[in-house]
Amino acid sequence: MLCEECKVNEATFTLSVMVDTQLTQRHLCGDCMAKMHMPLMGGSVHGLLGSILSAISGSRNTQGDEEHPPMEKKPEDDLACPCCGTTWGTFTQGGLLGCAGCYDAFREQLAPMLRQIHGKVQHEGRTPLKSQQQQELRRQQEELSREMALAVENEDYEKAARLRDQLRALAREEGAT
C-alpha cells in the first residue's frame, strides 16, 4: 500500500484514531510519519493534539524546521480569524483556537472535524446559570440529591420520600423562574 501522504513510498505505519465507535486510519511511510512530528515522546500535549488533528484532517506541516522540511501548503491554511488573527494552519499544527470568533471563521472546516470527533457539531450539555438565584437552586438540588441517595442507601425511605418531594418543589420553582 502506498503512503497516503506522499503517495510515493510504501506505507509502513498505520496511525489509528478511535473516537467513540468511529475508527480513522492513515497509512504512512517512515518519512511522512517523521514529518508529522509525533511529539508523544517529548511530552508535548499541544503538539500531539496538532499531529492528531493533522492526521484526521489530512493537513500538512507547512512551516518545517531543520529536521522536518515543509510540505505543500493548502489554500485553507491561510484562512484567518478576523478577531484574533489565528490561521487555520496554526490551528491544525497546534490544536488550539485563538478566540470564540475562530468558531465562526473556521465553521466550514471545523464542522466535519467536530462531527467526526464528537458525533455532533452543536454542543449539548448544561447551560450556564444566569442568576445567583438559579445557582443557589442548583446547589440545593445537588445537595438534596446527595442526601436522598444516602437515605436510600441507609434504607431510610421516609426521609428519602421527603427529600424527593423537596426536590420536586425546587424543580417547580426553577421552572417558574
Secondary structure by P-SEA (a helix, b strand, c coil): ccccccccccccbbbbbbcccbbbbbbbcaaaaaaaccccccccaaaaaaaaaaaaaccccccccccccccccccccccccccccccaaaaaaccccccccccccccccaaaaaaaaccccccccccccccaaaaaaaaaaaaaaaaaaaaaaacaaaaaaaaaaaaaaaaaaaaac
